Amino acid sequence: DFVMSYYDDKRSSLCDIFGTQDIEITSDWLRVGKMRYPVLDDVIVLLEKRYQPPRVRERLSNVASGGVTTDQTRDFSESVQFSFGRQWQSFAEIMPEHKVEFDDYFDLVDIRQLGLKRCADLGCGIGRWSYFLAPHCREIVLLDFSEAIFVARERLRNQGNALFFMGDLSALPFRHGFSDFIFSLGVLHHLEQDCLHLTRSLAPYGKEFLIYLYYALDNRPKIFRVFYKFMDSTRKLLCRVRNERLRQLISHLLVVFAYWPFIALGRIASLFGLGHHIPLYEFYHDKSFRRTRQDAYDRFFTSVEQRVSRADIAQLRDTFSQIEISSRAPYWHFRAARN
C-alpha cells in the first residue's frame, strides 16, 4: 500500500537544500543522486552507519545503506553524541524559561525580516529555539547528530514548515548557501574540532548567522575563573559516568549543593548591588529547579568544553564581513554575515 511521506510536499525544498533535481523520496528513504538516506520517524538520517547512535543503527539494520560512506575518519565524539542524546531525552519539554532565553539570544536579530527566509538550526537538540522561531520564517531546517532530533520532531509536530535531519554539522551534504539564516547556540564548543574553526567552516552554507560559544569569563572578576577551573576539573571526572540514573542523581545533587548556595549568596549580594560578582547568580537566579538541573546535566556530563574570549570572536572578521557581538548575556553571543 502507498504510504504518504511527510516530505512528499517538500521535494522542491529538498532539491534546493541538496542542490540537485535528482531526488526521490518515500516514507522510508530519500535518494539524492547516488546516495540513499534512511528516513526514520520523519527524520532523514545523513550519518553513515558507523556514526549512528546504537539504537538508530539497530533500527536501520535492514536498510541497504545509511548515509554518506567515506574512507576518511572524521573527528567524531561518540561520548558527546551519547551525552546529549540522553540529556535531551531526559529533559524533553519546552520550559517557560526557554522563551526568555530565546529572546535574550535573538536580541541581535530582527525576526520580522525572516518571514520569507529559510532558517537552519544546527545542533538543534530538542528544537527549543526552533519551536519559537519556526512560526516566523518560511522554512526551518533542524539538524542534530544525537537522538535528540527525534524529540525535536515531536516538539515541532504541528509545524509543517520544518525539515529534520540527523547529521554532523561538520560534514554537511547540503549545497553552499542552502540557508538564509543559520543559528547554532551552545553547540560548537562541545565538539572535538576547534569551535572557531567550525564557525568559519559554516560560512559557505549561509548568509547570516547567530552563534553562541561558551565565553572565557573575560569580563568577570578573577574569582569566576578560579571557580570555573574547579568546576571544569569536576566535569572531567563526571563526564565518564554513563549510568543514567546516577547522572540524574548527580545533577540533582549539583543543583542543591553547588548551584543553590551561590544563587542564595547572590541574592544577598544583590541587595547591595553586588549580585553580578557572584558566580552562577546572574543566569540562574530566576530559573526553576528543573531548568537549573538540565544545565547542570549539560555542563558536567559532556567530555568536551571550549571557551572563547570576545577578542577571539572579533578575529572571525577574517571570514565574515560583519560581526556584531552582544554586550548582553549570554556572553558573547554574536551575529555574523558574509558578502
N, C-alpha and C positions, 0 to 999 in steps of 0.2 A: 504494500500500500504506500501511496505517496505521503511523505511526512513534510509538512511545511517547516522551513528553516527560519530561524529568527533573522537570518541575513538575506532572505530572498529579496527584500525590498531595499537592500543596502549594497547591491552588486556594484553600482556606479561609484559608490564611496570606496569600496574595496579596491576597485580598479585604480582609482585616483591615489589611494594611500600606497599601494604597491607599485604604481607607475606602469601598469600594463593592462591591456584589454583581455589578455589570455587568462581568464579566471573562470572557474566553475565552482559552484557552491551547493552542497547538500546539507542535510541535517547532521551528518557525521564527519564531514571533511570539507576542506577548502583546497582547491588546486590552484596554484599560482605558477603558470608556466610548467616547468618540470617538477616543481616542489608540491608536496601534498601534506597539508597540515590537518591534524585531527581537530574536530570540534566536540568539546565535552561540556555539557550543560551550558551551551551558548557561548563558551569561551574557546577562542581559536588558539590552539597550543602551538606556539612557534618554537619552543625549546626542543632540541633534539633529545633523544631518549636518555642519554647519559646525564643530562642536566635537569631532567624532570624529577619532581618530588616522588618518593617511592610509591605513594598511594595513587598518584596520577599515572605513573609508569605501569602499575598493576592494572588499572582500569583500561589502559590503552594497549595491553599486552597482545591483543589480537589485531591491532591496527598495523597495516603493512609498513608504514613509515611515519615517523613522528617528528617533523620539523627539519631544519637545515642540518645536514650531515657534513662535517668538515674533518680534515685531518689535523687541524690546528687546535690545541687545547688552550682555552681561554682562562684568564684569572676568574675563577668562579668559586664563591664561598658557599659550600653546602650548609655550613653551620648557620650562616646568616639567613639563607633561604628557609632552613628549618625553624629558626627562632621567630622570624616574622610571620611565617605561616601559622605557627602555634599561637603567637600573640594575637593576631587579628581574628583567629577563630575563637579565642577566649574572650576578647573584647570586641565583639562583633557589632555592637549597637552604635548608632549615631547619637552622641550625647549633646545635651544643651550647650555645654561649653564649646563644642566644636564650631558652632555658628559664630560665637565671639572670636574664636581663634581664626576662623576663616576671614572675618572682617579685618583682623589685625594683619594677616598675611597679604591680603589683597588691597591694602591701603594705597599701593602704588599703581593699581590697575583701574582703568575706567571700564567697569563691567558693561556699561551701556554700549560700548563700542564692539562688543563681542557677538552681537546678535547674528551676524552673517558669517561668522568665522568658525573654523574647526579648531577645537582645543584638544590638547593631549595631556593627560595626567600620567607621568612616567614614574613608576614606583608608587602606584595608587593605594596600596594596602586595601582597606575595605571601601575605598572610594568616598571617604568622609568629606574631602574638599570638592570632588566632582558632584556629590549629592547636592551641594548648594549652588554650584556653577552651571550644571547641565541645563537648567531651565532658561539660562541667559545666553546660550550660544547655539549656533546652528547644529553642531555635531560635536561629540566628545569621544575621544579615544582613551580607554583606560588600559594600562599595561602594568603587570607585576610579575615577578618571577617566582612567587610563592603561591601557596594555596589560598592566600587572602583574596585573590582575584575572583574566586567563586563566591566569596562573601560579598564582594563589590557587585557582582551580578545580581545578587538578591537585594542589596540595598537600593539598586537603581532599576529594580524590576519594572517599575511604571514609567521609566524614562526611555522612550522609543528612539532617541537620537544618540544612544550610546553604543559603542563597539568595544568588545572585551578581548584582550589578548594576554596569554601567559607567555611572557618573553623577557629577554635580557636587554635592558636599555643600552648596554654597551655593545650590542650586536644586533641592531635593528635591521630588519629586511625591507624597511619602507623606503620609498623614494626620498631624495633630498627635497626639502620644502613641503613635506606632506601636511604640515600643521601650521596654522597661522599663529597660534599661541601655545607654547609648551610651558607647563609648570611641573616642578619636581621639588617637593617640600619635605625636608628632613630625611632624604633618601641617599644621596650620593656619598655622604660622609660615612655610610655604613658598608660600602662596597670595598673590594680588595684594591681596586685601582685608585690612584690619586684623584681626589674629588675635584680638584681644579682642572686636571686633565680631562676628566669625564665631562665637566661642564663645557669645556671647549669642544669636545667631541660631539656634543648635541647641536652645536651651532648650525651645521648644514641642514638640519631637519626642520627648522622653524624660522620664524621671522621675529617674534617677540618671545621673551622668556621671563619666568618668575622662579627664582631659585632660593632655597634656604639651606644653608650649611651650618652645622654647629659652629658657634663663634668661639674664639680663643680667649674670651673673657678679658679682651684688651682694653675695655672701657670700665673695668671693675677694679675695686681695691685689691691689693695683694692677697688678702685673706681668701678671696674667691678662688684664686689659682692654687693656693695651698689646699683648700677644701677639695678642689677638683682632683688634685693628684692622689689624695687619699681615696676618693670615690672611684677614680679610674683603676687604681690597684685592686679595689674590691670587685669592680666589674670583670677584670681579667681572671679572677678566680671563679666568680659566679657564672660566667658565660659557659663554663664547662658542664654545668648542671643540665641534664636532659630530661629528667623526670618531671612531667607536667604538674603533678600535684605538689611536688617540692618547690617548683618555680612559683606556683600560686601562693604557697605559704610564705616563701621568702619575700615576694613582692609585697605581701600584706605586712609583714614584719618591718620591712624597709620604710613603709609609709609611717607606721606607728612610732618606730624608734629612731628614724633618721629624718624624714621629711617633716613630720608634725612638730618636733621640738624646734626646728629652725623657723617654721611658719609661726609658731607661738611667740618665739623671740622677736620675729619681725613685726608682729602685731604690737608688741610692747614698744619696740624701737620706732614704729611709725607714729606713735603718739608724740614723739619728739622730732618728727620729720626725718628719721634715720632708717626707715624700713628698707630703702634701696641698698643699704650697706650689709644686709643680712642675706646670705646665700639661700636660694630657693623661695624666698618670701614673695618677690615681685610676681613671679609667674603662678605660684600655687596658692596664694592667699584666698582666692575666690573659687578654687576648684573643689569639686566633690571628692569624696574618698575614692570612689571607683576610678574617676578620671586621673587622680594622682597615682593610683596603683597601676593603671595602664602605662603611665610614663615611667614608673619605677621598673616595670617589666621591660619596657622598651630600652631603657638605659643600661640595665645591669645584665641582660642576657644576650646581648649582641657581642660577637667576637671582634668586631671592627668598629672603631670610632675615630674619626679625624676631626680636627678643629682648625679653623682658618681665621685670620685677622681681617679687619677692614682693609688694611693695606694689601693683603693677598688678593682680595676681591677686586680691588682697583686695578691690579695687574691684568685682569681679564680684558681690559681695553685693547690688548694686543689682538683679540679675536672679535670682540663685539664693538660696534660703532658707538653704542651708548651703554652706559652703566649708571643706574640710579640706585643708591644704597639707602634704605630707610633708616632714619635715626630713631625709629620706634622699635620696641620689642615686637616679635622675637628678633634679636640681633644676629647677624646682619642680613636679613633677607633683602634681596635686590632684584630689580627689573633690568633686563638687558635687551638689546635689539641689535640686529645686524642689517647692513645695507641690502 
